[in-house]
């Protein structure tokens, strides 16, 4: 019997400012599969305090089986989440 995991969607919010820190604009996002940080895809976006990622992520080059995706965001201070 063959089974698979359903697609998962997560929504989250990071709140800065409550601790006295000024919120920063999101200026880019980056993702990679498994542990291939060297093959990371980086995309610049218009700077804004919030960002909704709603785009297909190319995964055709992956082999059959289970994989992990890592995604992070860069703020206007050049810091990655």
N, C-alpha and C positions, 0 to 999 in steps of 0.2 A: 504494500500500500504506500503510495507516494503522498507526502504531505508538504505543505509550504506555509510560510508565515504570511499573513495578510499585510498589506501596505499599512504603515503606521504614520499618523500625522500628529505632530506635537505643536502646541502653541504655548509660548512662554513670554514673559516680560521681565526685563531686568530694570530695576528701579535704582537710579542713582539720584543723589540730591537729598534723600532722607537723612543721610549721615553727614551732610554738609558738603558733599562733593557735587560739583556742577555736572549736569548731564552733558554728554558729548554726542555729536552727530555720527551716524553710521556712514562710512565712506566706501567700504568694500566688504566683500565676503569671499571666502576661500573654502574649497572642499577637496577631499581626496578619499580614495578608497583603500581599505585595509590599512597597511602601514606605509603606503607610498607617498610620503610627504613631498618627496622630490618631484612627483608628478602632479602636485596640487594645481588646481585651476583657480585663478584669482580673477574676480570681476569687480571693477570699480562701479559704484552707484552714486547718484546725486546725494550729497550730504543732507541727512535729515535725522531728527531725534528718534524716529521709528522707521522700520523697514519691513515690508512683507515680501518674503521670498516666494514667488509663485512662477516658477520656470521649470521646464523639464531639465533633468540632470542626465547627461549622456553616460550611459553605462554599457553600451554595446560591446566594448572591448573586454568586458569581464568574462571570465570563464564561468561555466555552469557551477552552481553551488552557493554557499552562504558567503556573504561579504559584509564588511562594516564600512559605513560612510561617516566621515568626520567633517563637520562644518564649523567655521568660526567667522566672526565679524570684526572688522577693524574700525576704530573710532577716529575722530578728528585729532586725537593726540598720538596717532600711529600705534595705539595699543590694541592687541588682538584679544578677543574674549576667550 
